[in-house]
Amino acid sequence: MSENAPKTREELFAFLDGLGIAHKTVDHAPVFTVAESVALRDEIPGGHTKNLFVKDKKDRYFLLTVEENAEVDLKQVHNLIGGSGRVSFGRPEKLMEYLGVAPGSVTAFGAINDTAENVTFVLDAELMAHEIVNCHPLSNDATTSIASSDLIRFMEATGHKPLVLKVTS
């Protein structure tokens, strides 16, 4: 990320609007875990996400965006995503520096803040099978729904070519 401040939710929405990407946002109390967000399922249809910010042995960073209840084998996922050796969780400072979000607010929309392309984005194929995907709009007090194909378009517009892979078991 450059010296610029992280983008706001309003800047994210303006970016989506500029791309002609339809989006709908529901405000709610802040949620920090998948378990806390379960109450929102009836209100917000589509695939709900869990995000893992990880790094490999060469300090290459990845954001794995998977369906909320999916399991990722952190001992093996490096083989699928092209990582060098096993991955471990990235530090909160790098999360803020690269994606402009704090722990608990991690989102694929953080690609808008990764102007230096420090992060490889990996979207799980099972999540992307949903017509609609739900992500935090850079903070955990709302959920934004967009078409899964538009999530890829958004990422490409930020300069990222997301990997769509089956990374869950």
N, C-alpha and C positions, 0 to 999 in steps of 0.2 A: 504494500500500500504506500502511496506517496505521503507527503506531509499534510495532505488535505484531511479534514475530519471525515469520519465515516458518513456515508449517505444516511439520510433520514428515511423513514417510512414513506413520507410524502414524495421524496426524490425517487424512491423505488417505484412508487405508483406512477409517477410522471414518466419514468423510463419505460415501464410496461405499456402505458398509454401511447407513447411515441412509437412503439413497435406494433401497435394495434392488437395487443394481447388483452383479452377479456380477463378480468379478475374480480373476485368478490372477497371482502374481508369481514370477519366477525370479530368484534372486540370481546375480550373476556378477562377474567382475573389472571394475573401472571401464573404460568405453569412452568415448572422447572424439570419435570420428569414425564415420561410417557404415562406412568400410573396416574399422575395428577390430571392429565388431559383426557382421560377416558370419558369423563362426564360430558365432554363436548361432542362425542360421536353421533348422537341422535340429531344434533343441531347442524353438523357439518358433514355432508356426505363426501365420499371419495377415499383415496388412499392417504393415510396419515403417516407422517415421517418420524424417523429416529435418525439422528445424525451423529457420526463418529468422526472426530477430527484427530487424525493419526499422522505419524511420521515414520519413515523407515530409517535404516541405519546410516544412510547418507544425508539425513536431514531433509529429505523430500517430503512434502506435506500432501495429504490427501483428505478430502471430505467424502466419507461414505454416507450416502443418503439411502436409507432402506425403509421398508414398511415397519411401522411402530413395534410390532411383536416379533419381528424377524430376529434370528440369531446369526451373528457373524463370528466365525472362528478366527480370532485375532492371531492365532499361531500359524494359520495357513493362508489368510487372505492376501498376504504379500505375493503369493504365487499367482493369484488371479489378477491383481492390479498392476503388476510390474514393479513392485517394490523391491528394494535391496535388503534382504533379511527381514526378520519379523518386525512388525509395526508395534509402536507403543503410542499412547495418547499424547497429543501435542499439548504444549504448555498454554495456559490461558493467555499469556502475554502475546504469543504468536497468533492465537485465535483472534485477538483484538487487532493486532498489527496487520494481519493478512485479510481477515474477513470482516473486521469492524463490528464484531459482536462479542458479548460476554458469554461464559458458560451458562447454559440454561436457555440461551436464545440462538443456539447454533442452527443455521438454516442454509439451504442451497442458494437462497437469494443473496447470501454473503458474497457470491461471485461478483456482484456489482462493486464491491470494495476492493477486490483483488486485482487492481490495475496492473501490477507487475507480474501477474500470472504465476504466483508462488505456489498455488494449490492446484492439484489435479482433482477434478470432481468426478466421482463415481456414483452413478445412479443405478440402483439395483433393478434388474430386469423385471422382477415380480412387482415391484412398486410401479414401474412405468407401464405395466399392463392395465393399470387403472386409467379410466378416461380423465379423471380429475385427481390432482395431487395437491395436498395441503401442506403449506410451510409457514413458519413464522415470518412476518414481514420485518425482519431485522430486530425484533424484540418479541419477548414471550408473552405479551399481553394481548395478542391478536393472532388470528390464523387467516391466511390468504389462500384461496383456492384458485388454481389455474389448470388448464388442460395440460396433460403430461407432455404432449408434443410442443406446447408453448413454453414449458419449462426448458426444454432443449433449445428452442429458438432464443429464449432469454439468455441462456448461458453462452450460446454462440455469439450473441450481440455484445456480450461483455468481453469477448476475446478468448473464451474457453471452449474447448471441444470435449464435452463430457463423455466419459466412458459409460456405456450402458452394458452392464455385466451382471450375471447371477453371482452375487457375492454372499448370499445367505444360505443357511442350511435348512 
